Amino acid sequence: MAEIQSKDILNEKSLEIILNFKPSDKHDKNVVNEILKLKGDIKKIITLLPQQEQEMLDLRYFQNLSNEKIAERINKPKDEVNKIVTRAVKNVKEKLGQENLDFEKVQKVIEIPRVIEIPNVKPDIREQNPVKQAAVQVQSGYKRRPSFFGFIFSLAFYAVFLGGGYFVVQKYFFHNLPTLNQLFSNSKNLVQRFEKAKPMKRKSGIAKSQDPYAIKLSGSSSLFGLARRWENAFNVVYPKYHVNLISSDSDKGISDLLSGKIDIANSSRPITFADRKKASENGLELSESRVALDALIIIANKKNPVNEISLDDLEGIFNTEIKSWKQISSNSFEKSILPVVREEGSGTNEFVINRILQGNVFSSSLISKDSNKELIKFVSENEGAISFINSINYPWDNKDIKYLKVKNYNDSLAVSPFEGQKLNAGAIRYGDYPLARYLYLITRTDAPKKIQDFVSWVLSKKGQQIVAYSGLISVSTDED
């Protein structure tokens, strides 16, 4: 194992190893406790970093993306991503205070193997990855692993050699030894007797017992980023629990909750009558907890001269009665309106149907996109496009997009959802912005203690501080 100096203990690669560390029986218990404490402290610090650095480390260490992949995803130069990640790691080191670390214990777990010295092999193909330990590509002079066919050939050779040797010994030296046929017959009888003695397998189809400390969350993409931060901070307070997070949509999350695939559904809509009916048919009852306040953001192409819009106009647009921007604009913008919605199952769609369309479903002629990213791209490329997203997904770095102020009626005051690049907390909390909405965690009413612990923690002061830090609005007025 290569030596790790104390000053280098939290470089970018060793930080990755610590955050991906899983306890093993081969490690001393005290060593495991030291690393888990360090891991928890690092997760806690990450939740307190500036938002840009926090998001970079989330992509780097919790979604396991390389800096190159991060650059592709967020459409930034790789050099800029490298600088932000390096700065974030430096901030983690400074906030952690390395003088309190037991480097000797940490050294035992963060095993960074030496570069394998192979003659005539270029350094860039040597094994240098301490996490994945990929296979080394070798050249002449370096021993290769035997091939599969070589292994089969060797196995056959030894079988023939041993069988032939036994035959010679039995036939010419020890005649009282059983023949090979007798050996095979006896072995077959032993196997049959063993099979009869084994207990019968149950065919009930009951799933194997699950990890009692696992908490599975899935559902709305509106809550995914926030839930990721909750996951990291919650693990510090309750290190015995393991939170597994999956992104889907509100309908899928609630459906998986009812089928027992997950423990908590993230939802951008409340429980519906249909949800309760389906739960009742399965002998279940659902419970919802409001965990954050968000705003629906109406987005349009930057070249669109319209800057504000009423709920009545939005209703006319999304029920396809209003087809041209000239119908709602006093200027000469004659582009056709291209309304875009999310895929079926999106809780954000449900909010628009209930709040803007007064319960009427979208027309089948509307353009539908499977993700916020695709939706934003479409609006960026089409001057007449209009759509809606949750506030966390608003693309501040996209110069082809803008948000519209919204008003209740044509003659009322239009209100902005943002103040600078933060949500307009007062307008959203007290209803001045017409498209405010709650986000929810939905569970079974008889949820076990681990689920109750998670929901209670989310509603606690610490959990709500993370809501506010993530760019949403806390359900508690103390955290604005």
C-alpha positions as CSV (number, residue, x, y, z in Angstrom):
1,M,0.0,0.0,0.0
2,A,1.4,3.4,-0.9
3,E,2.2,5.8,1.8
4,I,-0.4,8.6,2.3
5,Q,0.9,11.7,4.0
6,S,-1.4,13.4,6.4
7,K,-1.5,16.5,4.3
8,D,-2.8,14.5,1.4
9,I,-5.3,12.4,3.3
10,L,-8.3,14.2,1.7
11,N,-7.2,14.6,-1.9
12,E,-9.9,14.1,-4.5
13,K,-9.3,10.4,-5.0
14,S,-9.1,9.5,-1.3
15,L,-12.3,11.5,-0.7
16,E,-14.0,9.3,-3.2
17,I,-12.8,6.2,-1.4
18,I,-14.0,7.4,2.0
19,L,-17.5,8.4,0.7
20,N,-17.8,5.0,-1.0
21,F,-16.5,3.0,1.9
22,K,-18.5,0.0,3.0
23,P,-17.8,-1.7,6.3
24,S,-16.3,-5.2,6.0
25,D,-15.5,-8.0,8.5
26,K,-11.9,-7.8,7.5
27,H,-11.5,-4.4,9.1
28,D,-11.0,-3.7,12.8
29,K,-14.2,-2.4,14.4
30,N,-12.4,0.7,15.7
31,V,-11.1,1.4,12.2
32,V,-14.6,1.0,10.8
33,N,-16.0,3.4,13.4
34,E,-13.3,6.0,12.6
35,I,-14.0,5.9,8.8
36,L,-17.8,6.0,9.3
37,K,-17.4,9.0,11.5
38,L,-15.1,10.7,9.0
39,K,-17.6,9.7,6.2
40,G,-20.5,11.2,8.1
41,D,-18.6,14.4,8.9
42,I,-17.7,14.9,5.2
43,K,-21.3,14.4,4.1
44,K,-22.5,16.9,6.7
45,I,-19.9,19.5,5.5
46,I,-20.9,18.9,1.8
47,T,-24.5,20.0,2.7
48,L,-23.1,23.3,4.0
49,L,-21.0,24.2,1.0
50,P,-22.0,26.8,-1.6
51,Q,-24.7,25.4,-3.8
52,Q,-22.5,25.2,-7.0
53,E,-19.8,23.3,-5.1
54,Q,-22.4,21.1,-3.4
55,E,-23.9,20.1,-6.7
56,M,-20.5,19.3,-8.2
57,L,-19.6,17.0,-5.3
58,D,-23.0,15.4,-5.5
59,L,-22.4,14.5,-9.2
60,R,-18.8,13.6,-8.6
61,Y,-19.1,11.4,-5.5
62,F,-22.8,10.4,-5.0
63,Q,-23.7,9.9,-8.7
64,N,-20.2,8.6,-9.4
65,L,-19.6,10.7,-12.5
66,S,-16.2,11.7,-13.8
67,N,-15.4,15.4,-14.2
68,E,-15.6,14.8,-18.0
69,K,-19.1,13.4,-17.6
70,I,-20.1,16.2,-15.3
71,A,-18.9,18.8,-17.9
72,E,-21.1,17.1,-20.6
73,R,-24.2,17.0,-18.3
74,I,-24.1,20.6,-17.2
75,N,-22.7,21.9,-20.5
76,K,-19.6,23.6,-18.9
77,P,-15.9,23.3,-19.9
78,K,-14.0,20.5,-18.2
79,D,-11.4,22.9,-16.9
80,E,-14.1,24.9,-15.1
81,V,-15.5,21.7,-13.6
82,N,-12.0,20.6,-12.4
83,K,-11.5,24.0,-10.7
84,I,-14.9,23.9,-8.9
85,V,-14.4,20.3,-7.7
86,T,-10.8,21.1,-6.5
87,R,-12.1,24.2,-4.7
88,A,-14.9,22.2,-3.1
89,V,-12.5,19.5,-1.9
90,K,-10.3,22.2,-0.4
91,N,-13.2,23.7,1.4
92,V,-14.1,20.3,2.8
93,K,-10.6,19.8,4.1
94,E,-10.6,23.2,5.7
95,K,-14.0,22.8,7.4
96,L,-13.2,19.3,8.6
97,G,-10.0,20.3,10.4
98,Q,-7.6,17.5,9.7
99,E,-5.7,17.9,12.9
100,N,-8.5,15.8,14.6
101,L,-8.1,12.8,12.3
102,D,-6.5,9.6,13.3
103,F,-4.4,9.2,10.2
104,E,-3.0,5.8,11.2
105,K,-6.6,4.3,11.3
106,V,-7.6,6.0,8.1
107,Q,-4.5,4.8,6.4
108,K,-5.5,1.2,7.1
109,V,-8.7,1.5,5.1
110,I,-7.8,3.9,2.3
111,E,-5.7,1.4,0.5
112,I,-4.2,3.0,-2.6
113,P,-2.1,0.3,-4.4
114,R,1.3,1.1,-5.8
115,V,1.6,1.4,-9.6
116,I,2.5,-2.1,-10.8
117,E,5.9,-1.8,-12.4
118,I,5.7,-3.8,-15.7
119,P,8.7,-3.8,-18.1
120,N,8.0,-2.2,-21.5
121,V,4.6,-1.0,-20.5
122,K,3.6,2.6,-20.7
123,P,2.6,4.3,-17.5
124,D,-0.8,5.3,-18.7
125,I,-1.9,1.6,-18.9
126,R,-0.6,0.6,-15.5
127,E,-3.1,0.0,-12.7
128,Q,-3.7,3.2,-10.9
129,N,-7.4,3.2,-9.9
130,P,-7.8,2.6,-6.1
131,V,-11.5,2.2,-6.3
132,K,-12.3,0.0,-9.3
133,Q,-8.9,-1.7,-9.7
134,A,-9.4,-2.3,-13.4
135,A,-7.5,-5.1,-15.1
136,V,-4.1,-4.1,-16.3
137,Q,-3.5,-4.3,-20.0
138,V,-0.1,-6.1,-20.5
139,Q,2.6,-6.5,-23.1
140,S,5.2,-9.1,-23.7
141,G,7.3,-10.1,-20.7
142,Y,4.3,-9.9,-18.3
143,K,2.4,-13.0,-17.3
144,R,-1.1,-13.1,-18.6
145,R,-4.1,-14.9,-17.0
146,P,-4.8,-18.3,-18.5
147,S,-7.6,-18.3,-21.0
148,F,-10.9,-20.1,-20.5
149,F,-10.0,-22.8,-23.0
150,G,-6.6,-23.3,-21.4
151,F,-8.3,-23.8,-18.0
152,I,-10.6,-26.4,-19.5
153,F,-7.7,-28.2,-21.2
154,S,-5.7,-28.3,-17.9
155,L,-8.7,-29.6,-16.0
156,A,-9.2,-32.4,-18.5
157,F,-5.6,-33.3,-18.5
158,Y,-5.4,-33.6,-14.7
159,A,-8.7,-35.6,-14.7
160,V,-7.3,-38.1,-17.2
161,F,-4.0,-38.3,-15.4
162,L,-5.5,-39.0,-11.9
163,G,-8.1,-41.4,-13.3
164,G,-5.5,-43.3,-15.2
165,G,-3.2,-43.4,-12.2
166,Y,-6.0,-44.7,-10.0
167,F,-6.8,-47.5,-12.6
168,V,-3.2,-48.7,-12.7
169,V,-2.9,-48.8,-8.9
170,Q,-6.2,-50.7,-8.4
171,K,-5.6,-53.2,-11.2
172,Y,-1.9,-54.1,-10.5
173,F,-1.2,-53.2,-6.9
174,F,-4.2,-53.0,-4.6
175,H,-7.0,-55.2,-5.9
176,N,-9.2,-54.6,-2.9
177,L,-9.7,-51.0,-4.0
178,P,-13.1,-50.2,-5.6
179,T,-13.0,-49.8,-9.4
180,L,-13.8,-46.5,-11.0
181,N,-17.3,-47.7,-12.0
182,Q,-17.9,-48.6,-8.3
183,L,-16.7,-45.2,-7.2
184,F,-19.0,-43.4,-9.6
185,S,-22.0,-45.6,-8.5
186,N,-21.3,-45.0,-4.8
187,S,-21.0,-41.3,-5.4
188,K,-24.3,-41.2,-7.2
189,N,-26.0,-43.0,-4.3
190,L,-24.5,-40.6,-1.8
191,V,-25.8,-37.6,-3.8
192,Q,-29.3,-39.1,-4.0
193,R,-29.4,-39.8,-0.2
194,F,-28.2,-36.2,0.4
195,E,-30.9,-34.7,-1.8
196,K,-33.6,-36.7,0.1
197,A,-32.2,-35.5,3.4
198,K,-32.4,-31.8,2.5
199,P,-35.4,-29.8,3.7
200,M,-38.0,-29.0,1.1
201,K,-37.8,-25.5,-0.4
202,R,-40.9,-23.4,0.2
203,K,-42.6,-22.3,-3.0
204,S,-44.7,-19.6,-1.5
205,G,-43.0,-16.9,-3.5
206,I,-42.4,-14.8,-0.4
207,A,-39.5,-12.4,-0.9
208,K,-36.4,-12.8,1.2
209,S,-36.2,-10.6,4.2
210,Q,-35.0,-7.2,3.3
211,D,-32.3,-5.1,5.1
212,P,-34.1,-3.8,8.2
213,Y,-32.1,-0.5,8.0
214,A,-32.7,0.3,4.3
215,I,-35.1,3.1,3.4
216,K,-36.1,3.3,-0.2
217,L,-37.3,6.5,-1.8
218,S,-38.6,7.1,-5.3
219,G,-40.9,9.6,-7.1
220,S,-41.0,13.1,-8.3
221,S,-37.9,14.6,-10.0
222,S,-38.9,17.9,-8.3
223,L,-37.8,16.5,-5.0
224,F,-34.8,14.5,-6.2
225,G,-32.0,17.0,-5.6
226,L,-33.4,17.9,-2.2
227,A,-33.9,14.3,-1.3
228,R,-30.2,13.7,-2.2
229,R,-29.2,16.3,0.3
230,W,-31.5,14.9,3.0
231,E,-30.0,11.5,2.3
232,N,-26.5,12.7,3.1
233,A,-27.3,14.7,6.2
234,F,-29.7,12.1,7.6
235,N,-27.0,9.5,7.4
236,V,-24.9,11.6,9.9
237,V,-27.7,11.6,12.5
238,Y,-28.8,8.0,11.9
239,P,-25.7,6.2,10.6
240,K,-27.3,2.7,10.9
241,Y,-29.9,3.6,8.2
242,H,-29.2,3.2,4.5
243,V,-31.2,5.6,2.2
244,N,-31.6,4.4,-1.4
245,L,-32.9,7.1,-3.7
246,I,-34.4,6.6,-7.2
247,S,-35.8,9.3,-9.5
248,S,-39.0,8.6,-11.4
249,D,-42.2,10.6,-11.2
250,S,-45.0,11.1,-8.7
251,D,-47.4,8.5,-10.1
252,K,-44.7,5.8,-10.3
253,G,-43.5,6.6,-6.8
254,I,-46.9,6.2,-5.2
255,S,-47.6,3.1,-7.3
256,D,-44.3,1.5,-6.1
257,L,-45.2,2.5,-2.5
258,L,-48.5,0.6,-2.8
259,S,-46.8,-2.5,-4.3
260,G,-44.2,-2.5,-1.5
261,K,-41.2,-1.8,-3.8
262,I,-40.3,1.4,-1.8
263,D,-40.9,2.9,1.6
264,I,-41.4,6.6,0.8
265,A,-42.8,8.3,-2.3
266,N,-41.6,11.7,-3.2
267,S,-44.5,13.6,-4.8
268,S,-45.2,17.0,-6.3
269,R,-48.9,16.5,-5.8
270,P,-51.0,15.5,-2.8
271,I,-52.7,12.1,-2.4
272,T,-55.7,11.8,-4.8
273,F,-59.0,9.9,-4.3
274,A,-57.8,7.4,-6.9
275,D,-54.6,6.8,-4.8
276,R,-56.7,6.2,-1.6
277,K,-59.1,3.9,-3.5
278,K,-56.2,1.8,-4.8
279,A,-54.6,1.7,-1.4
280,S,-57.9,0.6,0.2
281,E,-58.3,-2.2,-2.4
282,N,-54.9,-3.5,-1.2
283,G,-55.8,-3.1,2.5
284,L,-53.6,-0.1,3.0
285,E,-53.9,3.5,4.0
286,L,-51.7,6.4,2.9
287,S,-50.4,9.4,4.8
288,E,-48.9,12.6,3.3
289,S,-46.5,15.1,4.9
290,R,-45.9,18.6,3.4
291,V,-42.1,19.0,3.4
292,A,-41.4,22.0,1.2
293,L,-42.9,24.9,-0.7
294,D,-42.1,25.3,-4.4
295,A,-43.3,27.5,-7.3
296,L,-44.3,26.4,-10.7
297,I,-42.2,28.5,-13.2
298,I,-43.7,29.4,-16.5
299,I,-40.9,29.5,-19.1
300,A,-40.8,30.9,-22.6
301,N,-38.2,31.6,-25.3
302,K,-36.0,34.6,-24.7
303,K,-37.0,36.2,-28.0
304,N,-40.7,36.2,-27.0
305,P,-41.5,39.8,-26.0
306,V,-44.3,38.7,-23.6
307,N,-43.0,39.1,-20.0
308,E,-46.1,38.4,-17.9
309,I,-49.2,36.2,-18.3
310,S,-52.5,35.6,-16.5
311,L,-54.0,32.3,-15.3
312,D,-56.8,32.8,-17.8
313,D,-54.3,33.1,-20.6
314,L,-52.5,30.0,-19.4
315,E,-55.7,28.0,-19.4
316,G,-56.4,29.1,-22.9
317,I,-52.9,28.1,-24.0
318,F,-52.9,24.6,-22.4
319,N,-56.4,23.8,-23.5
320,T,-55.4,24.9,-27.1
321,E,-58.1,27.6,-27.4
322,I,-55.4,30.3,-27.7
323,K,-53.1,29.5,-30.6
324,S,-51.2,32.7,-31.3
325,W,-49.1,35.0,-29.1
326,K,-50.7,37.9,-30.8
327,Q,-54.0,37.0,-29.0
328,I,-52.5,37.8,-25.6
329,S,-49.9,40.4,-26.6
330,S,-50.4,44.0,-27.5
331,N,-47.3,43.9,-29.8
332,S,-46.8,42.2,-33.2
333,F,-45.4,38.9,-32.1
334,E,-47.3,36.7,-34.5
335,K,-45.6,33.3,-33.7
336,S,-47.9,30.3,-33.1
337,I,-48.0,29.1,-29.5
338,L,-46.3,25.8,-28.9
339,P,-47.3,24.5,-25.5
340,V,-45.1,21.7,-24.1
341,V,-45.9,19.4,-21.1
342,R,-44.2,16.6,-19.2
343,E,-44.9,13.0,-19.8
344,E,-48.0,11.3,-18.3
345,G,-47.5,10.5,-14.6
346,S,-45.7,13.8,-13.7
347,G,-47.0,15.4,-10.5
348,T,-46.2,18.8,-12.1
349,N,-48.6,18.0,-14.9
350,E,-51.3,17.1,-12.2
351,F,-50.7,20.5,-10.6
352,V,-51.2,22.4,-13.9
353,I,-54.4,20.3,-14.6
354,N,-55.9,21.1,-11.3
355,R,-54.7,24.7,-10.8
356,I,-54.7,26.1,-14.3
357,L,-57.1,23.8,-16.3
358,Q,-59.5,23.4,-13.4
359,G,-59.4,19.6,-13.6
360,N,-59.6,19.2,-17.4
361,V,-56.9,17.0,-18.9
362,F,-54.4,18.1,-21.5
363,S,-55.3,17.8,-25.2
364,S,-53.6,14.8,-26.9
365,S,-52.3,17.2,-29.5
366,L,-49.9,18.9,-27.0
367,I,-46.2,18.2,-27.3
368,S,-44.9,16.0,-24.5
369,K,-41.3,15.6,-23.2
370,D,-39.9,12.9,-20.9
371,S,-37.7,15.1,-18.9
372,N,-37.2,18.7,-17.8
373,K,-33.9,18.7,-19.8
374,E,-35.7,17.8,-23.0
375,L,-38.5,20.3,-22.3
376,I,-36.1,23.2,-21.7
377,K,-34.2,22.3,-24.9
378,F,-37.4,22.5,-26.9
379,V,-38.3,25.9,-25.5
380,S,-34.8,27.1,-26.1
381,E,-35.0,26.2,-29.8
382,N,-38.6,27.4,-30.6
383,E,-39.5,31.1,-30.3
384,G,-43.2,30.3,-29.8
385,A,-42.8,27.6,-27.2
386,I,-44.1,27.9,-23.6
387,S,-44.0,25.4,-20.8
388,F,-43.6,24.9,-17.0
389,I,-41.0,23.5,-14.6
390,N,-40.3,23.3,-10.9
391,S,-38.1,26.1,-9.6
392,I,-35.0,23.9,-8.8
393,N,-34.8,23.0,-12.5
394,Y,-34.8,26.6,-13.8
395,P,-31.8,27.0,-16.2
396,W,-30.2,30.2,-15.0
397,D,-27.2,29.7,-17.3
398,N,-29.4,29.2,-20.4
399,K,-29.5,32.5,-22.3
400,D,-32.3,31.3,-24.6
401,I,-34.9,30.9,-21.8
402,K,-36.8,33.4,-19.6
403,Y,-39.5,33.1,-16.9
404,L,-42.8,35.0,-17.0
405,K,-44.4,36.8,-14.2
406,V,-47.9,35.5,-13.4
407,K,-51.1,37.2,-12.4
408,N,-54.4,35.9,-11.2
409,Y,-56.5,37.9,-13.6
410,N,-55.8,40.1,-16.7
411,D,-56.2,43.3,-14.7
412,S,-54.3,42.2,-11.5
413,L,-50.7,42.7,-10.6
414,A,-48.2,40.3,-12.1
415,V,-45.9,38.7,-9.5
416,S,-42.4,37.3,-10.1
417,P,-41.6,33.8,-8.7
418,F,-38.0,34.9,-8.1
419,E,-36.1,37.6,-6.3
420,G,-32.8,37.6,-8.0
421,Q,-32.0,33.9,-8.3
422,K,-33.9,32.9,-5.2
423,L,-37.6,32.1,-4.8
424,N,-39.8,34.9,-3.8
425,A,-40.5,33.4,-0.4
426,G,-43.0,36.0,0.9
427,A,-45.1,36.0,-2.3
428,I,-45.1,32.2,-2.5
429,R,-45.8,31.5,1.1
430,Y,-48.7,34.0,1.4
431,G,-50.3,33.3,-2.0
432,D,-49.4,36.5,-3.9
433,Y,-47.7,34.3,-6.5
434,P,-50.6,32.2,-7.9
435,L,-48.7,29.1,-8.8
436,A,-47.2,28.1,-5.4
437,R,-47.4,24.5,-4.4
438,Y,-46.4,22.0,-1.7
439,L,-44.1,19.1,-2.1
440,Y,-44.8,15.9,-0.2
441,L,-43.4,12.7,1.3
442,I,-46.1,10.0,1.1
443,T,-45.9,6.9,3.3
444,R,-48.1,4.1,4.5
445,T,-50.0,5.1,7.7
446,D,-48.6,2.0,9.4
447,A,-45.0,2.7,8.3
448,P,-42.2,1.2,10.5
449,K,-40.1,3.3,12.9
450,K,-37.3,3.8,10.4
451,I,-39.7,5.6,8.1
452,Q,-41.2,7.7,10.9
453,D,-37.7,8.6,11.9
454,F,-36.8,9.9,8.4
455,V,-40.0,11.9,8.0
456,S,-39.7,13.4,11.5
457,W,-36.1,14.4,10.8
458,V,-37.1,16.0,7.4
459,L,-39.7,18.1,9.3
460,S,-37.2,19.0,12.0
461,K,-35.2,22.2,12.1
462,K,-32.2,20.6,10.5
463,G,-34.2,19.0,7.7
464,Q,-36.0,22.2,7.0
465,Q,-32.7,24.2,7.0
466,I,-31.6,21.9,4.1
467,V,-34.9,22.7,2.3
468,A,-34.1,26.4,2.5
469,Y,-30.5,25.9,1.6
470,S,-31.5,23.8,-1.5
471,G,-33.5,26.8,-3.0
472,L,-37.0,25.7,-1.9
473,I,-39.1,27.2,0.9
474,S,-39.4,25.6,4.3
475,V,-42.8,24.6,5.6
476,S,-41.7,26.4,8.8
477,T,-41.6,30.2,8.8
478,D,-38.5,30.0,11.0
479,E,-36.3,28.8,8.1
480,D,-37.0,31.5,5.5
